[in-house]
Amino acid sequence: MKLSTIFVATFFALALVACGKPTAPESASSDNYGTTHEGKPAEGRNELPSDK
């Protein structure tokens, strides 16, 4: 019983270390919104709707 408790606690601690903390972009800027990771305009279904 005690060995399984130690095993579960160790597994939980290792899982927390492996996952780390959640990450987010440093700044929430919308300058690149609608572009690919290369900075080109998105095409196809990922294209931004045009103002009509």
Residue frames as a rotation matrix with the C-alpha (Angstrom) as fourth column:
MET 1
0.576 0.817 0.000 0.00
0.817 -0.576 0.000 0.00
0.000 0.000 -1.000 0.00
LYS 2
0.553 -0.419 -0.720 2.73
0.106 -0.822 0.559 2.45
-0.826 -0.386 -0.410 0.98
LEU 3
-0.525 -0.796 0.302 4.82
0.366 0.109 0.924 1.54
-0.768 0.596 0.234 -2.08
SER 4
-0.182 0.536 0.824 1.93
0.976 -0.001 0.217 2.25
0.117 0.844 -0.523 -4.44
THR 5
0.809 0.450 -0.378 1.33
0.523 -0.845 0.113 5.63
-0.268 -0.289 -0.919 -2.78
ILE 6
0.078 -0.875 -0.478 4.98
0.008 -0.479 0.878 6.57
-0.997 -0.073 -0.030 -3.28
PHE 7
-0.613 -0.277 0.740 4.79
0.669 0.317 0.672 5.39
-0.420 0.907 -0.009 -6.90
VAL 8
0.314 0.822 0.476 1.67
0.938 -0.347 -0.021 7.48
0.148 0.453 -0.879 -7.60
ALA 9
0.780 -0.062 -0.622 3.17
0.228 -0.898 0.376 10.56
-0.582 -0.436 -0.686 -5.94
THR 10
-0.295 -0.953 -0.064 6.41
0.140 -0.109 0.984 10.17
-0.945 0.281 0.166 -7.90
PHE 11
-0.435 0.214 0.875 4.52
0.893 0.228 0.388 9.72
-0.116 0.950 -0.290 -11.17
PHE 12
0.671 0.741 0.018 2.41
0.741 -0.670 -0.041 12.81
-0.018 0.041 -0.999 -10.45
ALA 13
0.491 -0.573 -0.656 5.50
0.037 -0.738 0.673 14.89
-0.870 -0.355 -0.341 -9.64
LEU 14
-0.582 -0.733 0.352 7.26
0.350 0.164 0.922 13.76
-0.734 0.660 0.161 -12.82
ALA 15
-0.047 0.655 0.754 4.16
0.998 0.003 0.060 14.53
0.037 0.755 -0.654 -14.88
LEU 16
0.842 0.348 -0.411 4.07
0.412 -0.908 0.075 18.08
-0.347 -0.233 -0.908 -13.49
VAL 17
0.039 -0.921 -0.388 7.76
-0.058 -0.389 0.919 18.57
-0.998 -0.013 -0.069 -14.26
ALA 18
-0.595 -0.280 0.754 7.40
0.640 0.402 0.654 17.19
-0.486 0.872 -0.060 -17.80
CYS 19
0.274 0.802 0.531 4.39
0.959 -0.273 -0.082 19.33
0.079 0.532 -0.843 -18.67
GLY 20
-0.783 -0.620 0.051 5.80
0.609 -0.780 -0.145 22.55
0.130 -0.083 0.988 -17.29
LYS 21
-0.406 0.638 -0.654 3.79
0.223 -0.625 -0.748 25.72
-0.886 -0.450 0.111 -17.05
PRO 22
0.464 0.626 0.627 1.32
0.802 0.003 -0.597 26.90
-0.376 0.780 -0.501 -19.69
THR 23
-0.649 -0.729 -0.218 2.80
0.518 -0.633 0.575 29.30
-0.557 0.260 0.789 -22.20
ALA 24
0.605 0.790 0.102 1.27
0.657 -0.422 -0.625 32.22
-0.451 0.445 -0.774 -24.04
PRO 25
0.197 -0.535 0.822 2.57
0.757 -0.450 -0.474 34.81
0.623 0.715 0.316 -26.46
GLU 26
-0.574 -0.517 -0.635 4.43
0.809 -0.476 -0.344 37.63
-0.125 -0.711 0.692 -24.78
SER 27
-0.765 0.371 -0.526 2.29
-0.291 -0.928 -0.231 40.29
-0.574 -0.024 0.818 -26.44
ALA 28
-0.159 0.812 0.562 -1.22
0.691 0.498 -0.524 39.95
-0.705 0.305 -0.640 -27.74
SER 29
-0.484 -0.093 -0.870 -0.70
-0.415 -0.851 0.322 42.02
-0.771 0.516 0.373 -30.87
SER 30
0.411 0.703 0.581 -3.01
0.296 0.500 -0.814 41.63
-0.862 0.506 -0.003 -33.86
ASP 31
0.081 -0.454 -0.887 -0.46
-0.729 -0.635 0.258 42.96
-0.680 0.626 -0.382 -36.37
ASN 32
-0.817 -0.498 -0.290 0.13
-0.565 0.589 0.578 39.52
-0.117 0.636 -0.762 -37.89
TYR 33
-0.229 0.815 0.532 -3.48
-0.147 0.512 -0.846 38.36
-0.962 -0.272 0.003 -37.75
GLY 34
0.790 0.611 -0.048 -4.47
-0.180 0.157 -0.971 36.60
-0.586 0.776 0.234 -40.97
THR 35
0.355 -0.732 -0.582 -0.92
-0.895 -0.085 -0.439 35.83
0.271 0.676 -0.685 -42.06
THR 36
0.786 -0.187 -0.589 1.07
0.164 0.982 -0.092 32.63
0.596 -0.024 0.803 -42.20
HIS 37
0.754 -0.572 -0.323 4.10
0.432 0.062 0.900 31.95
-0.495 -0.818 0.293 -40.02
GLU 38
-0.221 -0.849 0.480 6.17
0.958 -0.097 0.269 33.32
-0.182 0.519 0.835 -42.91
GLY 39
-0.515 0.068 -0.854 4.28
0.163 -0.971 -0.175 36.63
-0.841 -0.229 0.489 -42.92
LYS 40
-0.979 0.205 0.006 2.42
-0.016 -0.105 0.994 35.96
0.204 0.973 0.106 -46.18
PRO 41
-0.337 0.928 0.160 -1.35
-0.940 -0.321 -0.118 36.50
-0.058 -0.190 0.980 -46.48
ALA 42
-0.537 0.232 0.811 -3.41
-0.132 0.926 -0.353 33.41
-0.833 -0.297 -0.467 -45.75
GLU 43
-0.674 0.296 -0.677 -5.03
-0.713 -0.020 0.701 31.64
0.194 0.955 0.225 -48.69
GLY 44
-0.624 0.477 -0.619 -8.01
0.143 0.849 0.509 29.36
0.768 0.229 -0.598 -49.17
ARG 45
0.340 0.870 -0.357 -10.24
0.519 0.143 0.843 28.60
0.784 -0.472 -0.403 -46.22
ASN 46
0.043 -0.412 -0.910 -7.83
0.980 -0.160 0.119 30.39
-0.195 -0.897 0.397 -43.86
GLU 47
-0.658 -0.277 0.700 -8.16
0.536 -0.825 0.178 33.67
0.528 0.493 0.692 -45.74
LEU 48
-0.742 0.394 -0.542 -9.68
0.286 -0.545 -0.788 36.60
-0.606 -0.740 0.292 -43.90
PRO 49
0.163 0.861 0.482 -13.13
0.945 0.003 -0.326 37.65
-0.282 0.508 -0.814 -45.13
SER 50
-0.798 -0.432 0.421 -13.01
0.563 -0.785 0.260 40.74
0.218 0.444 0.869 -47.30
ASP 51
-0.483 0.622 -0.617 -15.09
0.196 -0.610 -0.768 43.81
-0.854 -0.492 0.172 -46.51
LYS 52
-0.788 0.290 0.543 -17.87
0.576 0.036 0.817 43.92
0.217 0.956 -0.196 -49.13
